[in-house]
Amino acid sequence: MNLFVARLNSSTTTKDLQKLFSHYGLVSTVKVILDHITGQSKCYGFVEMPNTHEAHEALKELDETSFQENIISVRESQSTNGHSMPGRLTTQVRNTTAISRKSNNNEFNNSPHSTIKTLREGNGLRNFGYRGSGFRSFR
């Protein structure tokens, strides 16, 4: 079972994680993720334990506990196996000025009182997919 460990101290090493998780059973691999440019820790890592019972016990006991002056978070890792994971598409709407479409012409104006419906209508002419030019008419 592969475990994701977040909120690690920036000085945490793979040996530190190996030692922490080995108290709960056999640990096959440990990896602290490093920034490829700076070489510094990104403060998260992965621990693989072959026995799922031991891994669940480690997850239950270590989640939200203090380790090297940080409260760590331990979760079951969602492996992608080299494929992209299907996920929900989410749209973020900021609380700043929104763009709304005027009904009679093609001009856009800045209106802080636009609704999500107006935003969706204004964005209906844009292609938010990963292919194409980024503009598509639905008419």
C-alpha positions as CSV (number, residue, x, y, z in Angstrom):
1,M,0.0,0.0,0.0
2,N,1.3,3.4,-1.0
3,L,0.9,6.2,1.6
4,F,1.2,10.0,0.9
5,V,2.8,12.0,3.8
6,A,2.3,15.7,3.7
7,R,3.4,18.7,5.8
8,L,6.8,17.3,6.5
9,N,9.6,19.5,7.9
10,S,11.9,20.8,5.1
11,S,14.8,19.0,6.8
12,T,13.1,15.5,6.8
13,T,15.0,12.9,4.9
14,T,14.1,9.5,3.5
15,K,15.9,7.8,6.4
16,D,13.8,9.8,8.9
17,L,10.6,8.6,7.2
18,Q,11.9,5.1,7.0
19,K,12.6,5.0,10.7
20,L,9.2,6.5,11.6
21,F,7.1,4.1,9.5
22,S,9.2,1.0,10.3
23,H,7.8,1.0,13.8
24,Y,4.5,-0.2,12.2
25,G,5.9,-2.9,9.9
26,L,8.0,-3.6,6.8
27,V,8.6,-0.5,4.6
28,S,9.6,-1.3,1.0
29,T,10.3,2.2,-0.4
30,V,10.4,5.7,0.9
31,K,10.7,8.9,-1.1
32,V,10.8,12.5,0.0
33,I,10.0,14.7,-3.0
34,L,12.6,17.3,-3.9
35,D,12.5,20.4,-6.0
36,H,14.5,19.6,-9.2
37,I,15.9,23.1,-9.4
38,T,16.9,23.9,-5.8
39,G,17.2,20.4,-4.5
40,Q,15.2,21.4,-1.4
41,S,12.4,19.3,0.0
42,K,8.8,20.1,-1.2
43,C,7.7,18.9,2.3
44,Y,5.8,15.8,1.2
45,G,6.7,12.2,0.3
46,F,5.6,8.7,-0.3
47,V,6.0,5.5,1.8
48,E,5.2,2.1,0.4
49,M,4.4,-0.7,2.8
50,P,3.6,-4.2,1.3
51,N,1.3,-5.3,4.2
52,T,-2.0,-3.4,4.0
53,H,-2.9,-4.1,7.6
54,E,0.4,-2.6,8.8
55,A,0.0,0.4,6.4
56,H,-3.5,1.1,7.7
57,E,-2.3,0.9,11.3
58,A,0.5,3.4,10.4
59,L,-1.9,5.7,8.7
60,K,-4.3,5.6,11.6
61,E,-1.6,6.2,14.2
62,L,0.5,8.8,12.4
63,D,-2.1,11.0,10.7
64,E,-2.2,14.4,12.4
65,T,0.7,13.7,14.8
66,S,3.8,15.7,15.5
67,F,7.0,14.7,13.6
68,Q,10.1,16.9,13.6
69,E,8.2,19.9,14.9
70,N,5.4,19.7,12.2
71,I,1.9,18.1,12.3
72,I,2.1,15.6,9.5
73,S,-0.8,14.3,7.4
74,V,-0.9,10.7,6.2
75,R,-3.3,9.5,3.5
76,E,-3.6,6.6,1.2
77,S,-1.9,7.6,-2.1
78,Q,-4.0,7.6,-5.3
79,S,-1.7,6.0,-7.8
80,T,-2.0,7.1,-11.4
81,N,0.2,4.3,-12.9
82,G,1.4,6.6,-15.6
83,H,-2.1,7.6,-16.7
84,S,-3.9,10.8,-15.9
85,M,-6.6,10.4,-13.2
86,P,-10.1,11.3,-14.1
87,G,-11.2,14.2,-11.9
88,R,-13.9,16.7,-11.6
89,L,-13.5,19.9,-13.7
90,T,-13.8,22.8,-11.5
91,T,-14.1,26.5,-12.3
92,Q,-12.8,29.1,-9.9
93,V,-14.8,32.3,-9.7
94,R,-12.8,35.1,-8.0
95,N,-14.5,37.8,-5.9
96,T,-12.9,40.5,-8.1
97,T,-14.6,42.2,-11.0
98,A,-16.4,39.7,-13.2
99,I,-17.0,39.9,-17.0
100,S,-20.5,39.9,-18.2
101,R,-21.9,40.0,-21.7
102,K,-24.3,42.7,-22.8
103,S,-27.3,41.2,-24.5
104,N,-27.5,43.5,-27.5
105,N,-23.9,43.7,-28.7
106,N,-20.6,41.9,-28.5
107,E,-19.0,44.2,-26.0
108,F,-17.9,43.1,-22.6
109,N,-18.1,45.3,-19.5
110,N,-16.8,45.0,-16.0
111,S,-19.6,44.5,-13.5
112,P,-18.9,43.5,-9.9
113,H,-22.5,42.3,-9.6
114,S,-22.4,39.6,-12.3
115,T,-23.9,36.3,-11.4
116,I,-22.4,32.9,-12.1
117,K,-25.1,32.4,-14.8
118,T,-23.9,35.5,-16.6
119,L,-20.3,34.3,-16.3
120,R,-21.3,31.0,-17.9
121,E,-23.2,32.7,-20.7
122,G,-20.2,35.0,-21.4
123,N,-17.8,32.1,-21.4
124,G,-20.1,30.0,-23.7
125,L,-18.2,31.2,-26.7
126,R,-14.8,30.0,-25.4
127,N,-13.5,26.5,-25.7
128,F,-12.0,25.5,-22.4
129,G,-10.9,22.1,-23.7
130,Y,-7.3,21.1,-24.2
131,R,-7.5,21.1,-28.0
132,G,-8.2,23.8,-30.5
133,S,-7.6,27.4,-30.8
134,G,-9.4,28.4,-27.6
135,F,-12.4,30.0,-29.4
136,R,-15.5,28.1,-30.6
137,S,-18.9,29.4,-31.4
138,F,-21.9,27.3,-30.3
139,R,-24.3,29.0,-32.8
